[in-house]
Amino acid sequence: MNSNVLIESFAEFARSKNIDRPTMMSILEEVFRTMIRKKYDDDSNFDVILNVDKGDLEIWRNREIVDDNSEDIWDFDKIPLAEAQKIEPDFEIGEQVAEEVKLEDFGRRAVLMARQTLIQRVKDLERDNLYQAYKDQVGEIVVGEVYQVWGREALILDKDENELVLPKGEQIPKDRYRKGDSIRAVVHRVDVLNGTPKIILSRAAPAFLERLMEQEVPEIFDGLITIKNIVREPGERAKVAVESFDDRIDPVGACVGMKGSRIHAVVRELENENIDIINYTDNLELYIARALSPAKLTSMKINEQTGRVSVFLKPDQVSLAIGRGGANIKLASRLVGMEIDVFRDAGDFEEDIALDEFQDEIEGWIIDELKKIGLDTGRAVLAVSKEDIVRRTELEEETVEELFRVIRQEFEDSDDQDDETPNSGDAQ
């Protein structure tokens, strides 16, 4: 392989990888100097002249002429007079000899190794450029095109055709992709596996919702409104706590927009995720009450030492507080950073049955599990879905079904007894 073919093939490969000319020249020279050091031990007296456009390469070895009997004839930058005169008969001691070294002089094996080294250096540079480009973009939105969809992840190409990965767990459950679809996602993290950067995207992360709101709400982008916290159940529900630095601006109204125009754009991007915008406050009791919206609380007891809060609601508000599949109470707990237990208002307990009265039919540890999540009466249990109880406790699905059967039967028996009134006309 001659120098023209080697350099031209490398230059074409480097250009396909968007490597700029100065970097390409630097890589070429360093690889050739490595070849020189392997053959001659030192490259300080060599000149490497490159012309990437024409594919030209010249390597010149510079040495000083010394007497044939001099002790310096073995130095890397010295040449005996007799050897120098083979190159040019007129040479004399003390003059400089510039001798051209052909690429072929290094041997075919060395040239092939140089080619592989050049390609590897470009690939290493490409990986480093990819890492540098994305490590500072973590938390920012990127736009890409779906290239391939697998069961566990989707492969996305950015505008420079870099490969990005959107794992299944970072997708919104309702997302459905086909090759060629345009997609927006946030850079979730940059992993390095065996020296290769892997760019992980996410549409399920809170940061994605935050960036979308920044794009739709100018007051957030300008810093007049700040997002204090975001919690999400991707594709289902999200709660966003916002605060305004300008008393004239209503942060909730600004985020929602006229007739919901601003928030609707975000909701569409998130596959109709239900977004609750909450006005942040340092008043913990008020913050908790807002977090449980749309449910209306009767009262609450906060235990900051244990990080738990007991909230009391009217019977018709319990299911609202808990939400479908327990999503509302779970998100509210994460938003305020405390575990929230829901209780029916004490004023309603008279027409209810405390769980302790079921001890003959329900094991004590099961009752304790229910009390841990704020369910201490029969009607409180029945107001929650079976799925939510299974999710929030250590109970098996079969156990919960039996639990519901026992509680319902007790209420039915109680109703039957209330309907049976003594007949005053019976014979004595």
C-alpha positions in Angstrom: 0.0 0.0 0.0 1.6 3.3 -1.1 1.3 6.6 0.9 -1.3 8.1 -1.5 -3.8 5.3 -1.1 -3.2 5.1 2.7 -3.7 8.9 3.3 -6.6 9.2 0.9 -8.5 6.3 2.4 -7.9 7.6 5.9 -8.9 11.2 4.9 -12.2 9.9 3.4 -13.0 7.9 6.5 -12.2 10.8 8.8 -14.4 13.2 6.8 -17.3 10.7 7.0 -16.9 10.9 10.8 -16.9 14.7 10.8 -13.3 15.0 11.9 -11.9 18.4 11.1 -8.8 19.0 9.0 -6.4 20.1 11.8 -7.3 17.1 13.9 -7.0 14.8 10.9 -3.4 16.2 10.2 -2.5 15.8 13.9 -3.6 12.1 14.0 -1.8 11.3 10.7 1.5 12.9 11.9 1.4 11.2 15.3 0.8 7.8 13.7 3.7 8.2 11.3 5.9 9.4 14.1 5.0 6.3 16.1 6.2 4.2 13.1 9.4 6.2 13.0 10.1 5.7 16.8 9.5 1.9 16.5 12.1 1.7 13.6 14.6 4.3 14.6 14.0 4.7 18.4 13.8 8.5 18.1 11.8 10.8 15.8 13.2 14.2 16.9 15.4 14.5 13.8 12.6 13.5 11.3 10.4 15.9 9.4 6.9 14.6 8.4 5.3 16.6 5.6 1.7 15.9 4.7 -0.7 17.1 2.1 -4.1 15.5 2.9 -5.8 17.0 -0.2 -3.4 15.4 -2.6 -2.6 12.3 -0.5 1.1 13.2 -0.4 3.5 12.1 2.3 7.2 12.9 2.7 9.4 11.7 5.6 12.9 13.3 5.8 15.6 12.0 8.1 18.1 14.8 9.2 21.6 13.9 10.3 24.9 15.6 10.9 28.0 14.2 9.1 30.8 13.1 11.4 34.2 11.5 10.8 34.1 7.7 10.2 36.3 7.2 13.3 34.2 9.5 15.6 32.6 8.0 18.7 29.4 9.9 17.7 28.7 7.7 14.6 26.2 5.6 16.7 24.1 8.6 17.7 20.6 8.7 16.2 21.2 12.1 14.6 24.8 11.4 13.2 26.0 9.8 10.0 29.5 8.7 9.1 31.2 10.5 6.2 31.5 7.4 4.1 27.8 6.6 4.3 26.9 10.2 3.6 29.0 10.3 0.5 27.1 7.3 -0.9 24.1 9.7 -1.0 26.1 12.7 -2.4 29.8 12.4 -3.1 30.5 16.1 -2.3 29.4 15.9 1.3 31.9 17.0 4.0 32.1 16.6 7.7 29.8 19.0 9.7 27.2 19.3 6.9 23.6 18.2 7.3 22.2 15.3 5.4 18.4 15.2 4.6 17.5 11.7 3.5 14.0 10.8 2.3 12.5 7.7 3.9 9.8 6.0 1.8 6.7 4.5 3.5 7.7 1.2 1.9 10.9 1.2 3.9 8.9 0.5 7.1 7.6 -2.8 5.7 4.2 -4.0 4.7 3.3 -5.1 8.2 4.1 -1.7 9.7 2.0 0.1 7.0 -1.0 -2.1 7.6 -0.7 -1.6 11.3 -0.5 2.1 10.7 -3.8 2.0 8.8 -5.5 0.1 11.6 -4.1 2.5 14.1 -5.4 5.5 12.1 -8.9 4.1 11.9 -8.9 3.2 15.6 -7.7 6.7 16.5 -10.6 8.2 14.6 -13.1 5.9 16.3 -11.6 6.8 19.7 -11.9 10.5 18.8 -15.5 10.0 17.6 -16.4 8.3 20.9 -14.7 11.1 22.8 -16.5 13.8 20.8 -19.8 12.0 21.4 -19.2 11.9 25.1 -18.1 15.5 25.3 -21.1 16.6 23.2 -23.7 14.9 25.5 -22.2 14.9 29.0 -23.1 18.6 29.4 -26.5 18.1 27.9 -27.9 15.8 30.6 -31.3 17.1 31.5 -31.8 18.9 28.2 -34.2 18.0 25.4 -32.9 16.5 22.1 -34.8 15.7 18.9 -34.1 12.6 17.0 -35.5 10.1 14.5 -36.5 6.6 15.4 -34.2 4.2 13.5 -35.1 0.9 15.0 -37.4 -0.4 17.7 -36.7 -3.5 19.8 -38.6 -5.0 22.7 -36.4 -3.5 25.4 -35.3 -0.2 23.8 -35.5 2.0 20.7 -32.5 3.2 18.8 -32.7 7.0 18.0 -30.4 8.9 15.6 -29.7 12.6 16.2 -29.1 15.2 13.5 -25.4 14.0 13.2 -26.6 10.4 13.1 -25.1 9.6 16.5 -26.9 6.6 18.1 -28.9 7.3 21.2 -30.9 4.8 23.2 -34.4 5.1 24.7 -35.0 2.1 27.0 -38.5 0.7 27.5 -38.5 1.8 31.1 -37.8 5.4 30.1 -40.7 5.5 27.6 -44.2 6.6 28.4 -46.3 3.4 28.5 -48.6 4.7 25.8 -45.7 5.6 23.4 -45.8 3.6 20.1 -42.9 4.2 17.7 -42.2 3.3 14.1 -39.1 3.7 12.1 -38.8 7.3 10.8 -40.9 8.9 13.6 -39.6 12.1 15.0 -39.2 12.0 18.8 -38.4 14.4 21.6 -36.8 13.2 24.8 -34.4 14.4 27.5 -30.8 13.3 27.9 -31.1 11.1 31.0 -27.5 10.1 31.5 -24.3 9.2 29.7 -22.9 5.8 30.5 -19.4 4.6 29.4 -19.3 0.9 28.6 -15.9 -0.6 27.7 -14.7 2.9 26.6 -17.8 3.5 24.5 -20.3 6.2 25.5 -24.0 5.2 25.6 -26.4 8.0 25.5 -29.6 7.2 27.5 -32.7 9.2 26.7 -35.9 9.4 28.8 -39.5 10.6 28.3 -40.5 9.3 31.7 -38.1 11.4 33.8 -39.4 14.5 35.7 -36.7 16.5 33.9 -38.6 15.9 30.6 -41.7 17.5 31.9 -39.7 20.4 33.4 -38.0 21.2 30.0 -41.4 21.0 28.2 -42.9 23.5 30.7 -39.9 25.8 30.2 -40.6 25.7 26.4 -44.3 26.5 26.8 -44.2 28.9 29.8 -42.0 32.0 29.1 -42.2 33.0 32.8 -40.4 29.8 33.8 -37.8 30.2 31.0 -37.2 33.8 32.2 -36.9 32.8 35.8 -40.0 34.6 37.1 -41.5 31.3 38.0 -39.5 28.4 39.4 -40.4 24.7 39.5 -39.9 23.5 43.1 -40.6 19.9 42.5 -42.0 17.4 40.0 -43.3 13.9 40.5 -44.7 11.7 37.8 -46.4 8.4 37.0 -45.5 8.6 33.3 -48.5 8.7 31.0 -50.9 8.7 33.9 -50.5 11.6 36.3 -48.0 14.2 37.4 -47.9 16.9 40.1 -45.8 20.0 39.7 -45.2 22.5 42.5 -44.4 26.0 41.3 -43.6 29.3 42.9 -43.5 32.9 41.6 -40.8 35.5 42.4 -43.2 38.2 41.2 -46.3 38.8 43.4 -48.1 40.1 40.4 -47.8 36.7 38.6 -50.1 33.8 39.5 -47.8 30.8 38.9 -50.5 28.2 38.5 -52.5 30.4 36.1 -49.3 31.2 34.1 -48.5 27.5 33.7 -52.0 26.5 32.7 -52.4 29.4 30.3 -55.6 30.9 28.8 -58.1 28.1 28.6 -55.4 25.7 29.3 -53.5 26.5 26.1 -50.0 26.2 27.6 -50.5 23.0 29.6 -52.4 21.3 26.8 -49.3 21.4 24.6 -47.4 19.6 27.3 -50.2 17.1 28.0 -50.3 16.1 24.3 -46.6 15.5 24.2 -46.9 13.3 27.3 -49.7 11.1 25.9 -52.5 12.9 27.8 -50.8 12.7 31.2 -53.0 14.4 33.8 -50.9 17.3 35.2 -51.8 18.9 38.5 -50.1 22.4 38.9 -49.8 23.3 42.6 -48.8 26.6 44.2 -45.8 25.9 46.4 -45.8 27.1 50.0 -43.5 26.8 53.0 -46.7 26.1 55.1 -46.4 22.3 55.3 -50.0 21.7 56.3 -51.3 23.9 53.4 -48.8 22.2 51.0 -50.0 18.8 51.9 -53.6 19.8 51.4 -52.8 21.2 48.0 -50.8 18.1 47.1 -53.9 15.9 47.7 -56.0 17.9 45.3 -58.7 17.4 44.2 -59.6 15.8 47.5 -60.7 18.2 50.3 -59.4 17.4 53.8 -61.2 17.8 57.1 -58.0 17.8 59.2 -54.6 16.4 59.5 -51.9 15.3 62.0 -48.3 15.8 61.1 -45.5 13.8 62.7 -42.3 15.3 61.4 -40.1 12.9 63.5 -41.5 9.8 61.7 -42.1 11.6 58.4 -45.7 10.6 58.3 -48.9 12.6 58.2 -52.5 11.4 58.9 -55.2 13.1 56.9 -58.9 12.9 57.6 -61.6 13.2 55.0 -65.3 12.8 54.4 -66.2 9.4 53.0 -66.8 10.7 49.5 -63.4 12.3 49.4 -61.4 9.2 50.3 -61.3 7.7 46.8 -60.4 11.2 45.4 -57.4 11.4 47.8 -56.2 8.0 46.9 -56.8 8.2 43.2 -57.0 5.6 40.5 -54.6 2.8 41.3 -53.4 4.9 44.3 -51.6 7.3 42.0 -52.8 10.5 43.7 -51.8 9.7 47.2 -48.5 8.2 46.0 -47.6 11.3 44.0 -48.7 13.6 46.9 -46.4 11.7 49.3 -43.5 12.0 47.0 -44.2 15.7 46.3 -44.2 16.7 50.0 -41.6 14.1 51.0 -43.8 12.5 53.7 -45.8 9.3 53.9 -49.5 10.2 53.8 -52.1 7.9 55.5 -55.7 8.5 54.7 -58.4 8.2 57.4 -62.2 8.6 57.2 -63.4 11.6 59.3 -64.0 10.7 62.9 -67.6 12.0 62.6 -68.4 9.2 60.2 -67.1 6.3 62.3 -70.5 5.8 64.1 -72.1 4.2 61.0 -68.9 2.3 60.3 -67.2 -0.8 61.8 -63.7 -0.6 63.2 -61.3 -3.2 61.8 -60.5 -4.3 65.4 -64.1 -5.7 65.6 -63.2 -8.2 62.8 -60.4 -9.9 64.8 -62.4 -13.1 65.0 -62.5 -13.4 61.2 -59.4 -11.4 60.1 -55.9 -12.2 61.4 -54.3 -9.4 63.5 -51.3 -9.0 61.2 -53.6 -8.3 58.2 -55.4 -5.6 60.3 -52.0 -4.1 61.2 -51.0 -4.0 57.5 -54.2 -2.1 56.7 -53.8 0.3 59.5 -50.3 1.2 58.2 -51.8 2.7 55.1 -54.6 4.6 57.0 -57.4 2.0 56.7 -58.8 1.3 60.1 -62.5 0.8 59.4 -64.5 -1.6 57.1 -65.9 1.2 54.9 -62.4 2.8 54.5 -61.2 -0.6 53.2 -64.1 -0.9 50.7 -63.5 2.6 49.5 -60.1 1.6 48.1 -59.5 -0.7 45.1 -58.2 -4.2 45.6 -55.2 -3.4 43.3 -54.2 -0.4 45.4 -54.3 -2.4 48.7 -52.1 -5.1 47.1 -49.7 -2.5 45.9 -49.4 -0.6 49.2 -49.3 -3.6 51.6 -47.7 -7.0 51.9 -51.0 -8.7 51.3 -51.6 -11.3 48.5 -54.4 -10.7 46.0 -56.3 -13.8 47.3 -56.1 -12.4 50.9 -57.5 -9.1 49.9 -60.4 -10.7 48.0 -61.2 -12.7 51.1 -60.9 -9.6 53.2 -63.4 -7.7 51.0 -65.8 -10.7 51.2 -65.7 -10.8 55.0 -66.2 -7.0 55.4 -69.1 -6.9 52.8 -70.8 -9.9 54.5 -70.6 -8.1 57.9 -72.2 -5.0 56.5 -74.9 -7.0 54.8 -75.7 -8.9 58.0 -75.8 -5.6 59.9 -78.2 -4.2 57.4 -80.4 -7.3 57.6 -80.6 -7.0 61.4 -81.6 -3.3 61.1 -84.4 -4.3 58.8 -85.8 -6.9 61.3 -88.1 -4.9 63.6 -90.3 -6.7 66.2 -94.0 -7.1 65.3 -96.1 -5.7 68.2 -99.1 -7.8 67.1 -97.5 -11.2 67.7 -99.1 -13.5 70.2 -97.7 -13.6 73.6 
